[in-house]
Amino acid sequence: MAESYIEQINHHIVGNSAIAQTEAGIRMTNHPTSITTYSNAQLDDYQGRPRRAFPWRPPLSLTLQARFSHPTGTLSGTAGFGFWNDPFMMTGARLPSLPRAIWFFYSSPESNIALALDQPGHGWKAATIDAWRWPFFLLAPTAPIAMPLMRIRPLYHALWPLAQRAIGVSERLVEVDLTTWHTYRIEWGVTSAHFFVDDQLVLAGNTPPRGPLGLVIWKDNQAMVVTPWGSFRHRLVASATDQWLEVATVAIATK
């Protein structure tokens, strides 16, 4: 794909947000907003398509440069880039689905998405998930019994790795200065996933999602709680300042 690919894909703007061309690339901004207004500035290439027609399958690589307006912990909501199956009907009249994603994903401290053993539930991460796997469906009937047990630390350490693998979760916190430019690369293979920041490997996993998935690059003001012990919540996060994600040199190379 040529660098101009980001100029050809869909713009999705909700609430008090904007997408603008900059000297370096494209900036997705959430303007000041309250906890009553959902705001999202998003680029994607799957609007108007059924999931079976989403354009990307492994093996491929995604490379882009990115920076944010605020550092980890101060940046609010969620943001990131990579590939997913849009399971929550955010851009079209599709049925809800179990999540599949391979991406760099940010969530602010208001979130607690605790899907990987002993990894924090918020922050800037390299991550995969694929709940459309037969091990997940085998384990799903045990959830009402298993979830309360996850509150007991030794049982959490003993049992959650089985569930984590069943839903295809691999995660690693990425500790970089978000406000400076970095080059991010995802190598999405059929049996492996590798994530690089400035050519340094930050995560290698062997549970990559299957396709088809769509490219998504976004900044919004959501916060979510999803934990192994059965806590599920969603809220919006207020911000008094402009907050943005800026990307450049987006390239997808199929293999």
CORMO-V385877 format. One line per field, one symbol per residue. burial: # if it has 16 or more other C-alpha atoms within 10 Angstrom, else .. A space follows every 10 residues. Layout:
# CORMO-V385877
burial: ???
This chain:
# CORMO-V385877
burial: .....#.... ###..####. ....###### #.#....### #######... #..#.####. ########## ##..###### #######... ........## ########## #######..# ########## ###..#.... .....##.## .....#...# ..######## ####...##. ########## ..#####... .######### ########## #########. ....#####. ..######## ##...
